[in-house]
């Protein structure tokens, strides 16, 4: 009992061990890696954001530096000399092509002077526009002057109404370094400033890794860009300090940061899942292999137990009857003949069991020889039934025979075919239940010779029908399991049919019986004998 219980519990114990050693660590590892992936993607996103922020900051700083340099030049080259020095003014405008005009105002913001670019006919700054701008912006301008008093030049941009054609104007005010607190302003046109000052810097900074563009706030179409910008593909935008209502946008060349992060996350997640599947598949293969080995060990144990019982029963009868005869206790001749018949029958039973085991051993080793010759399946079956007649009669079974009218010629080993038929007939007897029916039929079908043996016994459940031809397999439950047997009979039948390039078929309904069919290829060339071995 211990040997049977141990193997039975082995798969369950192994399953628990695999769960503890493989599945649970795998779950924790996957959860950890998933969390690490999420954290890694967050860090990667932050890294890109800092890098992009630095690039956007450099663009803003460039625009600021350019305008700050222009403001310094206003003090050095224009306002340090007479305002009427037209040559100096013209030279200044030549160095600042995006500048439309320079605006000069006193410290009280009342007196206004506009120095325009030579040849410029566009709308500059009118007195009305100036008055409308100064009144609400006085606090901002006072802050500009306070910064200048501590030697920091602050540039304060103001948006002016658009001129005809939609080219906006920006007035960038600052406090003069010299001039007793007076103000000055740089009047620029948005488009010209973007094209001549910002656009060259975009191309320089973007290099081959990024695409940069300048957008109106809320617009998907760039005013200028270092490359082609698909709609909605800009990852980050930052305001342009000196151009209110405008933004600098950035994206990676060929893809967005979101797409890069998502692709990396999906790739790493796929690798983790693949690793999980490989480990789980390995654990499952180990479990199934050990389970199969356990089932095989249990089947072998049951086989030894069944064969031992099958051997002990006839040996006990033979010994008992032989001792009785030897001591001369029987005076009745009829009784003596009955004892002799029993001893002979049990000896045949032992011989059949031993031959079955030996044949199976030779088949497993590939050493059983087969002598193929031309056989009539009808005659071979009839000979087996005649040999087995007394055994059938003892169980009150009278086979219902229906042979094909014409000989069913096959090329086969006569002893092997007889052994296969005996095993099927023996199964029909063992598992007949209360029925005494046994049908035996032969016929030709689709180029094959078929031997069919049918019983009306206990039948076989569908889930066991594919396994009954496995070595040592016996149906684990029900009346089939309760009947003694070695578990080799049907396996031998399957081996024999494979050696004859044939098949064995089974049709069974629990409680109604089973039908086994031996399907042999019909002999194509009659009266030709061949010999071979089952490898």
Secondary structure, 3 states (H helix, E strand, C coil): CHHHHHHHHHHHHHHHHHHHHHHHHHHHHHHHHHHHHHHHHHHHHHHHHHHHHHHHHHHHHHHHHHHHHHHHHHHHHHHCCCCCCHHHHHHHHHHCCCEEEEEEECCCCCCEEEEECCCCCCCCCCHHHHHHHHHHHHHHHHHHHHHHHCCCCCCEEEEECCCCCCCCEEEEEEECCCCCCCEEEEEEEHHHHHHHHHHHHHHHHHCCCEEEEEEECCCCCEEEECCCCCCCCCCEEEECCCCCCEEEEEEECCCCHHHHHHHHHHHHHHHHHHHHHHHHHHHHHHHHHHHHHHHHHHHHHHHHHHHHHHHHHHHHHHHHHHHHHHCCCCCCHHHHHHHHHHHHHHHHHHHHHHHHHHHHHHHHHCCCEEEEEEEEHHHHHHHHHHHCHHHHHHCCCCCEEECCCCCCEEEECHHHHHHHHHHHHHHHHHCCCCCCCEEEEEEEECCEEEEEEEECCCCCCHHHHCCCCCCCCCCCCHHHHHCCCCCCHHHHHHHHHHHCCCEEEEEEECCCEEEEEEEEEECCCCCCCEEEECC
